[in-house]
């Protein structure tokens, strides 16, 4: 029997929903429990705070060829918390400056625009990615660590695939935000398991997406797309969020960016960055490498090179927190 769309978020009726194949096609609408879950997901998304203004501006700077160091400094200084975190990091043993760094301008000179921009974005996402998401086996900081690792690897794979700086920056943002659906769905899953019947408990032999659909009726990628739409993120970022595991149609839209984030997500899992689970679909690595023209040895070389730095991500989280 063909599956029907369970719900479309309020205010999106008649717009085609979220994604090429409709959203989300998982359960019959007559299922009362899933209707309740759908309403709760809508409510929790509506309660999310606005996307951080400084993060919006930083992302905009990555999309402009003519942005300069002065604009970056001005943008970071608008958020005293992020500015303070960057100065703390610039003065730490992580970078071992020869003399004290007392301004954002100095940090830009010392670390370079790309590094400061990336660190500022990573710091800005702490607000919503640094909590514990127990439904996914991740303690405090686990989701942020995985997202940061995915972003860093996505940039490296883009460089390996011959991508220009704009592509590298685009997939960095996509990698950093690819799992945002988990910030809402984790609580939904925890509540459903706690208050539902015993058949909902335990993952059995399912992969995480099948488990999400059985318990909540929707995957974190689809919920992430809803959040990305609410936050008015760029279409390429929305697509990376929605399709980093798989896509139902429309694969031609931002395929290179999607496959770079997909490969980076798989690579971060291989390195054990922040996750309580292994990748349930190793075949996606081969597909992504085929699309991108990256060899198995090239993939392994990037992972080996980054593995030496991945242990530092925990220190980075502590310094930024």
C-alpha positions as MATLAB code, in Angstrom:
seq = 'XXXXXXXXXXXXXXXXXXXXXXXXXXXXXXXXXXXXXXXXXXXXXXXXXXXXXXXXXXXXXXXXXXXXXXXXXXXXXXXXXXXXXXXXXXXXXXXXXXXXXXXXXXXXXXXXXXXXXXXXXXXXXXXXXXXXXXXXXXXXXXXXXXXXXXXXXXXXXXXXXXXXXXXXXXXXXXXXXXXXXXXXXXXXXXXXXXXXXXXXXXXXXXXXXXXXXXXXXXXXXXXXXXXXXXXXXXXXXXXXXXXXXXXXXXXXXXXXXXXXXXXXXXXXXXXXXXXXXXXXXXXXXXXXXXXXXXXXXXXXXXXXXXXXXXXXXXXXXXXXX';
ca = [
       0.000    0.000    0.000;
       1.313    3.447   -0.895;
       2.240    5.512    2.136;
       0.470    8.831    2.645;
       1.752   12.107    3.961;
       1.259   12.251    7.717;
       1.221   16.035    8.018;
       2.406   19.269    6.497;
       3.502   22.004    8.872;
       1.122   24.851    9.548;
       1.381   27.625    6.995;
       2.906   25.427    4.267;
      -0.276   23.977    2.778;
      -0.267   24.189   -0.989;
       3.446   25.002   -1.188;
       4.548   21.494   -2.094;
       5.671   20.635    1.412;
       9.310   20.131    2.340;
      11.293   18.375   -0.370;
      10.804   16.843   -3.750;
       8.940   13.755   -2.611;
       6.506   15.459   -0.202;
       6.946   15.528    3.572;
       6.885   13.193    5.403;
       5.618    9.995    3.769;
       5.749    7.497    6.622;
       2.413    6.567    8.242;
      -1.313    6.569    7.599;
      -2.956    9.806    8.813;
      -5.581    7.736   10.653;
      -2.958    6.702   13.219;
      -3.970    8.738   16.288;
      -0.637    8.323   18.083;
       1.322    9.701   15.151;
      -1.100   12.598   14.841;
      -0.306   13.512   18.448;
       3.422   13.221   17.757;
       3.047   15.423   14.672;
       1.301   18.107   16.711;
       3.993   17.943   19.398;
       6.777   18.278   16.816;
       5.015   21.336   15.371;
       4.734   22.843   18.841;
       8.377   22.240   19.738;
       9.616   23.686   16.454;
       7.458   26.773   16.955;
       9.030   27.225   20.400;
      12.593   27.157   19.094;
      14.402   30.470   19.461;
      15.259   32.385   16.280;
      18.381   31.374   14.409;
      21.290   33.361   15.941;
      21.685   36.666   14.101;
      25.473   36.509   14.202;
      25.371   33.045   12.622;
      23.113   34.312    9.830;
      25.567   37.147    9.144;
      28.607   34.856    9.278;
      27.007   32.480    6.781;
      26.214   35.436    4.512;
      29.883   36.443    4.624;
      30.920   32.957    3.450;
      28.731   33.430    0.376;
      30.379   36.686   -0.691;
      33.657   36.854   -2.595;
      34.238   40.485   -1.597;
      33.880   40.133    2.192;
      36.896   41.363    4.138;
      38.486   41.044    7.562;
      36.877   44.258    8.791;
      33.380   42.943    8.109;
      34.229   39.694    9.888;
      35.515   41.583   12.930;
      32.427   43.782   13.022;
      30.113   40.783   12.736;
      31.770   38.825   15.567;
      31.935   41.857   17.859;
      28.135   42.206   17.686;
      27.876   39.114   19.893;
      29.906   39.660   23.108;
      29.601   35.998   24.139;
      31.019   34.660   20.882;
      33.680   37.381   20.807;
      34.773   36.435   24.330;
      34.907   32.741   23.412;
      37.073   33.471   20.382;
      39.500   35.568   22.391;
      39.680   32.857   25.029;
      40.484   30.321   22.319;
      43.023   32.550   20.563;
      44.906   32.995   23.856;
      44.842   29.309   24.767;
      47.473   26.617   24.381;
      45.343   25.426   21.467;
      47.007   28.160   19.354;
      49.882   29.208   21.647;
      50.134   32.890   20.649;
      53.495   34.613   21.122;
      51.783   37.501   22.881;
      48.376   38.178   24.363;
      45.532   38.551   21.838;
      43.257   41.338   23.046;
      40.966   42.017   20.087;
      39.018   40.199   17.402;
      41.068   42.086   14.814;
      44.246   40.550   16.241;
      42.678   37.078   16.201;
      41.794   37.504   12.517;
      45.374   38.484   11.717;
      46.800   35.608   13.751;
      44.404   32.816   12.754;
      43.200   33.930    9.338;
      39.709   34.828    8.154;
      38.564   31.301    7.333;
      39.605   29.915   10.720;
      38.002   32.775   12.680;
      34.804   32.572   10.625;
      34.585   28.789   11.116;
      35.294   28.979   14.838;
      32.746   31.763   15.268;
      30.102   29.668   13.501;
      31.006   26.634   15.602;
      30.776   28.757   18.762;
      27.393   30.149   17.704;
      25.943   26.638   17.283;
      26.824   25.716   20.876;
      23.554   27.392   21.882;
      21.451   24.608   20.386;
      23.830   21.678   19.740;
      25.693   21.349   23.040;
      23.036   19.643   25.137;
      22.636   15.942   25.810;
      20.487   14.002   23.350;
      20.028   10.710   25.171;
      17.691    9.136   22.618;
      20.686    9.002   20.267;
      23.155    7.853   22.894;
      24.882   11.240   23.008;
      25.846   12.966   26.221;
      26.489   16.690   26.620;
      28.463   18.023   23.680;
      28.142   14.840   21.625;
      25.970   16.321   18.887;
      28.134   19.437   18.641;
      31.312   17.351   18.374;
      29.824   15.225   15.606;
      28.505   18.279   13.751;
      31.814   20.117   14.033;
      33.724   17.057   12.811;
      31.321   16.650    9.886;
      31.768   20.309    8.923;
      35.570   20.078    9.029;
      35.614   16.862    6.996;
      33.123   18.226    4.458;
      35.460   21.142    3.769;
      38.418   18.794    3.360;
      36.541   16.479    1.008;
      35.396   19.479   -1.039;
      39.011   20.579   -1.365;
      40.036   17.048   -2.385;
      37.262   17.008   -5.009;
      38.617   20.238   -6.494;
      35.906   22.498   -5.073;
      36.442   26.247   -4.919;
      36.247   28.157   -1.642;
      32.535   28.907   -2.022;
      31.767   25.178   -2.212;
      34.030   24.482    0.768;
      32.251   27.101    2.855;
      28.800   25.959    1.743;
      29.373   22.362    2.817;
      31.002   23.506    6.063;
      27.700   25.158    6.978;
      25.751   22.118    5.764;
      27.913   19.798    7.856;
      27.604   21.962   10.948;
      23.788   21.954   10.734;
      23.036   18.567    9.127;
      21.672   16.956   12.306;
      19.592   19.862   13.650;
      16.467   17.699   13.499;
      17.783   15.766   16.488;
      17.449   18.786   18.781;
      13.667   18.384   18.545;
      13.236   14.701   17.747;
      15.399   13.411   20.617;
      12.895   14.618   23.217;
       9.980   13.323   21.160;
      11.569    9.872   20.964;
      12.386    9.810   24.673;
       8.812   10.759   25.609;
       7.249    8.305   23.153;
       9.320    5.430   24.470;
       8.683    6.374   28.110;
       4.917    6.723   27.741;
       4.182    4.347   24.872;
       3.690    0.604   24.876;
       6.584   -1.779   25.441;
       6.964   -2.506   21.717;
       8.500    0.956   21.258;
      11.422    0.229   23.568;
      14.737   -0.861   22.164;
      16.191   -0.449   18.717;
      15.901   -4.150   17.781;
      18.043   -4.621   14.672;
      16.865   -1.392   13.060;
      18.918    1.427   11.743;
      18.288    4.757   13.416;
      15.997    6.117   10.708;
      13.730    3.053   10.756;
      13.591    3.320   14.550;
      12.696    7.024   14.350;
       9.859    6.264   11.937;
       8.532    3.399   14.037;
       8.523    5.417   17.258;
       7.824    8.970   16.060;
       6.652    8.537   12.486;
       9.346   10.751   10.976;
      13.140   10.955   10.669;
      15.509   13.542   12.094;
      16.391   14.595    8.535;
      12.763   15.497    7.779;
      12.355   17.322   11.105;
      15.656   19.085   10.416;
      14.263   20.305    7.122;
      11.283   21.771    8.962;
      13.625   23.606   11.348;
      15.807   24.827    8.479;
      12.721   26.204    6.741;
      11.588   27.949    9.932;
      15.034   29.509   10.261;
      14.997   30.529    6.574;
      18.333   28.877    5.846;
      19.723   28.849    2.313;
      18.234   26.222   -0.050;
      21.557   24.391   -0.312;
      21.728   24.068    3.489;
      18.119   22.868    3.652;
      18.931   20.243    1.033;
      22.013   19.009    2.930;
      19.955   18.714    6.116;
      17.146   16.817    4.371;
      19.259   14.498    2.240;
      22.403   13.583    4.183;
      21.124   10.004    4.550;
      18.989    9.631    1.434;
      16.625   11.578   -0.805;
      13.229   10.814   -2.254;
      13.555   12.380   -5.668;
      15.235   15.612   -6.727;
      18.763   14.231   -6.344;
      19.983   16.676   -8.998;
      19.466   19.612   -6.640;
      22.805   20.449   -4.961;
      23.930   16.860   -5.420;
      27.618   17.623   -4.972;
      27.026   19.506   -1.720;
      24.718   16.786   -0.405;
      27.198   14.019   -1.209;
      30.066   15.929    0.416;
      28.077   16.293    3.650;
      26.980   12.653    3.396;
      30.581   11.475    3.045;
      31.721   13.747    5.877;
      28.947   12.489    8.164;
      30.034    8.913    7.446;
      33.670    9.853    8.043;
      32.922   11.524   11.380;
      31.074    8.377   12.436;
      34.088    6.258   11.478;
      36.199    8.461   13.741;
      33.674    8.065   16.574;
      33.096   11.792   16.834;
      30.327   12.436   19.335;
      28.017    9.590   18.391;
      26.799    6.628   20.369;
      26.268    4.575   17.226;
      28.068    3.445   14.078;
      26.925    4.321   10.576;
      24.022    2.047    9.688;
      24.463    2.433    5.932;
      28.089    2.109    4.804;
      26.926    1.839    1.173;
      26.326    5.586    1.131;
      30.099    6.120    1.346;
      30.629    4.323   -1.973;
      27.821    6.227   -3.664;
      29.137    9.570   -2.426;
      32.707    8.801   -3.494;
      31.454    7.732   -6.922;
      29.530   10.978   -7.428;
      32.433   13.096   -6.186;
      35.230   11.205   -7.930;
      37.008   10.542   -4.627;
      38.912    7.273   -4.355;
      38.885    4.979   -1.348;
      42.519    5.838   -0.703;
      41.714    9.554   -0.895;
      38.870    9.104    1.589;
      41.150    7.182    3.961;
      43.925    9.770    3.632;
      41.600   12.620    4.646;
      40.319   10.611    7.625;
      43.839    9.691    8.748;
      44.994   13.304    8.485;
      41.978   14.617   10.382;
      42.064   11.862   13.012;
      45.218   13.421   14.418;
      43.251   16.633   15.021;
      39.870   15.143   15.918;
      40.998   14.477   19.489;
      41.468   18.241   19.815;
      37.761   18.823   19.121;
      36.902   17.908   22.720;
      39.402   20.496   23.973;
      37.920   23.001   21.553;
      34.425   22.300   22.910;
      35.656   22.884   26.471;
      37.323   26.160   25.512;
      34.333   27.480   23.584;
      31.811   26.393   26.209;
];
